[in-house]
Amino acid sequence: MAGEFLRFLVMGGSNTVVAYAIYLLLLQWMRYEIAYSVGYAVGIVMAYVLSTAFVFRKPMSTRSALRFPLVYLAQFLISLGLLRLAVEVIHIPQWLALGFAVVLTIPVTFLLSRWVLHSG
């Protein structure tokens, strides 16, 4: 499990860089909630592919592909709440607030992802 968590951190780091870059780019034209949503959707696809092939080393399947987005729906809702809290209550700058939300959701996302992919 330690190896999986280390690979999950590597995958999550690269996935976060891509999603964050999309978020920062889109902030120029739209509200932060919409920019986050678009970047997040791209991240889900990337996370599934990398989680099956690299992190948990499980084959892709229709069942896991259908269940996997539910992990990220839960993570999305938690992160969006944390993002709004960071921006509107704590007054963390928008460009930094997503990092705050991401760090706080890492353990939950790992455990849910592991459960979905190991349970088939």
PEHUHU-V464227 format. One record per backbone hydrogen bond with DSSP energy under -1.0 kcal/mol. NH is the residue of the N-H (numbers start at 1). CO is the residue of the C=O. E is the energy in kcal/mol with one decimal. If there is no record, write none. Layout:
nh: {NH/NH}
co: {CO/CO}
e: {E/E}
//
This chain:
nh: {5/6/7/8/9/10/11/12/13/14/15/16/17/18/19/20/21/22/23/24/25/26/27/28/29/30/35/36/37/38/39/40/41/42/43/44/45/46/47/48/49/50/51/52/53/54/55/56/58/65/66/67/68/70/71/72/73/74/75/76/77/78/79/80/81/82/83/84/85/86/87/88/89/90/92/96/97/100/101/102/103/104/109/110/111/112/113/114/115/116/117/118/119}
co: {1/2/3/4/5/6/7/8/9/10/11/12/13/14/15/16/17/18/19/20/21/22/23/25/26/26/31/32/33/34/35/36/37/38/39/40/41/42/43/44/45/46/47/48/49/50/50/51/52/61/62/63/64/67/68/68/69/70/71/72/73/74/75/76/77/78/79/80/81/82/83/84/85/85/86/93/93/96/97/98/99/100/105/106/107/108/109/110/111/112/113/114/115}
e: {-2.4/-2.3/-2.5/-2.7/-2.3/-2.0/-2.9/-3.3/-2.3/-2.2/-2.9/-2.6/-2.1/-1.9/-2.6/-3.2/-2.2/-2.1/-2.4/-3.0/-2.3/-2.7/-1.7/-1.1/-2.0/-1.7/-2.4/-2.4/-1.9/-2.3/-2.1/-2.5/-2.1/-1.8/-1.9/-1.9/-1.4/-2.0/-2.9/-2.3/-2.0/-2.4/-2.8/-2.3/-2.0/-2.5/-1.8/-2.8/-1.8/-2.5/-2.0/-2.0/-2.9/-1.4/-1.1/-1.3/-1.7/-2.2/-2.3/-2.4/-2.5/-2.2/-3.0/-3.2/-2.0/-2.4/-3.2/-2.6/-2.3/-2.8/-2.6/-3.0/-1.8/-2.5/-3.3/-1.5/-2.1/-1.2/-1.9/-2.7/-2.2/-1.4/-2.2/-2.4/-2.2/-2.4/-2.5/-2.7/-2.1/-2.4/-2.5/-2.4/-1.7}
//
